[in-house]
């Protein structure tokens, strides 16, 4: 029957089919955030480090959101803020975006669906996780660990090769970057997630790496960025999310606060740029407090209606 259609109808039908088939690959998640804030009433046995893992958060992340709580004994009936709402990084929404100050990865692999996100452990001071773009070049279940020359010089007791198993610090799964010696992998020390503890590689909770391994194909683009401050509109309201800068992470981890630091000209320019024509409505006292506190969750700093 199709052969009796006028030619222009065939072309129109073909174009419509092509559009329907191809459009999902060009779709993009439209919101500027994922997740929602939650609170939890602690029981006596709770610690922040265990609550962080239970709720998909990192340690510095939950510590920053609850600076007045004792991280080891928050106390029965203590109200714990669970910072599960995250403004999306200011980066192309494709592949994996890793924001080092936030110690979190976002996966933009599902078209217009919300990205998945997991907390991370990253390189410690002096052994920083590199910035820039690369790809996932290989995936390995039950990986073998080969300590680097530097590691074996620092600890001569390390073997040349550690086979798969319970004692392998790479955990159960690994995704290797195009950068030599760097990977995303599991861990036998889950309390290090959300902290600067590694030799440059990126660690995930044992349960998170299994999910990530299934979600991410070889060839996926990886973009590693450094954005301690994120600003974005949610509806008619402008929000700022401030995380400790890389060199501030240890202070936040140990003390729940950072040293006084004024807002930088770069940050002011970013905030004004995001506010656009509504820059006159910015709440600067609230902005300065958010930058000082570095609580790691979105704080409203402007709105375009009264």
HULIN-V988587 format. One record per backbone hydrogen bond with DSSP energy under -0.5 kcal/mol. CO is the residue of the C=O (numbers start at 1). NH is the residue of the N-H. If there is no record, write none. Layout:
BEGIN
((CO:NH) (CO:NH))
END
This chain:
BEGIN
((1:4) (2:5) (6:9) (6:10) (7:11) (8:12) (9:13) (10:14) (11:15) (12:16) (13:17) (14:18) (15:19) (16:20) (17:21) (18:22) (19:23) (22:25) (22:26) (23:26) (23:27) (24:27) (32:88) (34:86) (38:82) (40:42) (40:80) (42:77) (43:46) (46:74) (47:51) (48:52) (49:53) (50:54) (51:55) (52:57) (53:56) (58:62) (59:63) (60:64) (61:65) (62:66) (63:66) (64:67) (66:69) (69:71) (71:48) (71:49) (75:78) (78:42) (78:80) (79:81) (80:40) (81:83) (82:38) (82:84) (84:86) (86:34) (89:91) (92:94) (95:108) (96:98) (96:223) (97:99) (97:106) (98:100) (98:225) (99:103) (99:104) (100:103) (103:120) (104:99) (105:118) (106:97) (106:108) (107:109) (107:116) (108:95) (110:113) (111:29) (116:107) (118:105) (120:194) (121:203) (122:197) (122:198) (124:127) (132:224) (134:222) (135:137) (135:178) (136:219) (138:176) (140:174) (145:147) (145:162) (148:152) (149:153) (150:154) (151:155) (155:158) (161:163) (162:145) (165:168) (167:169) (168:171) (170:173) (170:186) (172:142) (173:186) (174:140) (175:184) (176:137) (176:138) (178:180) (179:182) (182:177) (183:202) (184:175) (185:204) (189:192) (190:193) (192:195) (193:59) (194:60) (195:122) (195:197) (198:124) (201:200) (201:203) (202:185) (203:121) (205:209) (206:210) (207:211) (208:212) (209:213) (210:214) (211:215) (212:216) (215:217) (217:220) (220:136) (221:96) (222:134) (222:224) (223:98) (223:225) (224:132) (225:100) (228:243) (230:241) (232:239) (234:237) (236:304) (237:234) (238:301) (238:302) (239:232) (240:299) (241:230) (242:296) (245:248) (245:249) (246:249) (248:252) (249:253) (250:254) (251:255) (251:256) (251:257) (252:256) (264:268) (265:269) (266:270) (267:271) (268:272) (269:273) (270:274) (271:275) (272:276) (275:278) (276:279) (278:281) (279:282) (282:284) (283:287) (284:288) (285:289) (286:290) (287:291) (288:292) (289:293) (290:294) (299:240) (301:283) (302:238))
END
